Amino acid sequence: LALVWFVNLVNFMAGIDWLVVAGIVPITAGVIALAALGAAPAHLGLVALSLGGATLGFAPFNRPAARLYLGDAGTVPIGLLLGFALVGIARAGQPAAAILLPLYYVADASITLAYRTVRRRRIWEGHHEHFYQRATARLCVPAIVARVFVVNVLLLILALAATALAGGSQCLDQSVTDTKLYFLRSELTQQLQTLASP
């Protein structure tokens, strides 16, 4: 069920040029980082690396005004791979990261569908009611995409922080420990120099 939902999320978010790139690149970067830090299985990092690389390869053709669009042929495999990676992260003990990384997609699509359901609109029909679609009335497409990208990068940072706080990454934990030791050693060195000077 989660994989089907992610296919729909990617399909919903492919509505303006570069928006998929602004969403998929930070999410895949997060999965790669979690795998590199030992907080997720390495094979998920390889899946994310492949998906992120393919998305970056697609980006020049999808920039405003796009010459190429994903369509169902693109959103289905991207959604399946993305869903597979995020479910894998959750199963590896990182549910907070699995929720935070795609949160913009999930929030935009879920709130929009809930809004349409409450208004008794047909949720299976095409529409222009997603937050990013409404924003096109006030902003140009690159400005919208940039804002969505920044939100997704912030979610990536939160996902990595949540992993570190949960103690889910041995490598990240070691980096934090090394940093603390570095500052402690610097402080001790400074104190010893102060004591040794006349």
N, C-alpha and C positions, 0 to 999 in steps of 0.2 A: 504493500500500500504506500509506503514511504517513497519507493522508487517512482511509482506512478505520479505521486504528488510533485516530486522534483521535476519530472518531465513537464508537467503542467506549469510549474513555477517558471522554468526557463522559457517555455512557450509564451507565457504571459509577459515576461520581461524583455522579449525580443521586439517590442513595439516601436522603438526609435533607434536610430543609428548609434552604434557603439555602446549601447546600454548593456548588452550581454558581456562585452569586453570589460566594462567597468564593474561588473558583478563577478564574473568567472575568474578573472586574473587575481584579485585579492583572495578569493576563496581558495583557489588552487595554491596560491603562495602560502596560505595558512596551513593547508594540509601538508605541503612540502616541508614547511618549517617544523610542524609537529613530528613528522616522520624523521627528519634530520636530528631532532632533539631527543629521539627515542620515546616520544609520547604516543606514537602511532606506528603500526607496522610499516616496514619499508616498502612493501608492495603498494600501499596506498599512496606513498610519496611518488612512486613511479607512475601510477595512474594519474595523479594530479599534475606531475611534470609533463606528461604527454598531453593532457587536456589543456593545461595552461599554455604550452607551446603551440598547440593547434589554434587556440583562441588568439594568441598574439599573431600567428600567421594569417588569420582571418581578418584581423583588425584593419589593415590598410585598405581592404576591399569594402569594409563596412563603415568607414569613416563618413561623416556627413559631406555631401549627399552620397549616400551609399550606392555602389554598383552591384553589390551582392548581399543577399539576405539569407538568414539561416533556414527559415521555413521549418516544416515538420521534420524534414530529412536531417536538419542540423540540431534542432532542439531535443529530439527524442534521444539520440545517443549522448548528447551533453548532459541531459537530465539524468539519464541512467547512470553514467559514470560519476557524476557529481553526487547523486544519491547514494551510490555504492560506497564512495569514499567517505561521505559524512556518516552513514550508518556504521561503517567500519571504525571510524574514530570513536563514535559513541560506544560501540562494543569493546573497544580497547580501553575503556575507562575514562574517556574524555567527553562526557555528554554536554558539558557546558560549552566546550569548543565547537562541538557538532551543532549546537543550537545557535551560538553567536555568529559563526562564519556566514551562514546564509540568511541571517535575520532580516536584512532589508527586503530580500525577495519574499520571505515568508510573511513578513508584516504587511507589505504592500498588497500582495495577492490576497491574503486572508482577510484583511480589513476591507478591501474592495469587494470581495465576494460576500462577506457578511453584510455590508452596506446594501449591496444589490438584493440580497435575500430579504432583508428587513423592508426594503422598498418594493418588494414583490416583483422584482424585475427578473427576467429569464437569465440565469447565470450562465447558461450554455451558449448564449448569443454574444457576438462581438460587441465591443463597446469601447469607450474612451474615458473610463472613469478611474483608472489607476492614478496614483499620486503623480508619477512622472508624466503621464498624459495630460493631467490637469495643469501641470507646471508649464507646458508648452504654450499656454495662453499668455504667460508673463515672461518667460525666459526662452532664449535660443537653445537649441539642442545641445551644443557643446557645454553650455553653462549647467544644464540639467545633469548631463553625464558626469561632469567634473564633480558636482555635489554628491551624486550617488557614489562615485568612486571614493571620495573622501570619507563618506559614511562607512563604506565597506572596508576601507583601510583601518578606520577606528575600530570597527568590529573585529578585524583581524588582530589588532593590538590587544583588545579586551580578551579575545579567545586565548592568546598566548599568555596573558597575565593570569587568566583563570586557571590555565594548565599549571603555571608556575605555583600559584597559591595552593592548588590542590595537591602539589607534590607529584604531579604526573609525569614529569620529565626529568630523568636522571641527569641528562646533559645540562639542562637549564638550571636544575638545582645545583650542579657542580659549578656552573658559571656564577651563580649568585654567591655561593660559598667562597669561590676564588676572589670575587670582587670585595666581599666583606673582609677576607684575610688581607687583601692588598691594602685596603684603607686602614685596617688595624695595624698592619706592619708599618705603614707610613706614619701613623700617629705615634707608635712606639718609637720609631726612629727619630721623629721630631722631639719627642719627650727626652730620649737619651741624649740627643745633641744639646738640648737645653740644659740638662743636668751636667753634662761634660764641659760646657763652656763656663769660663770663670766669671 
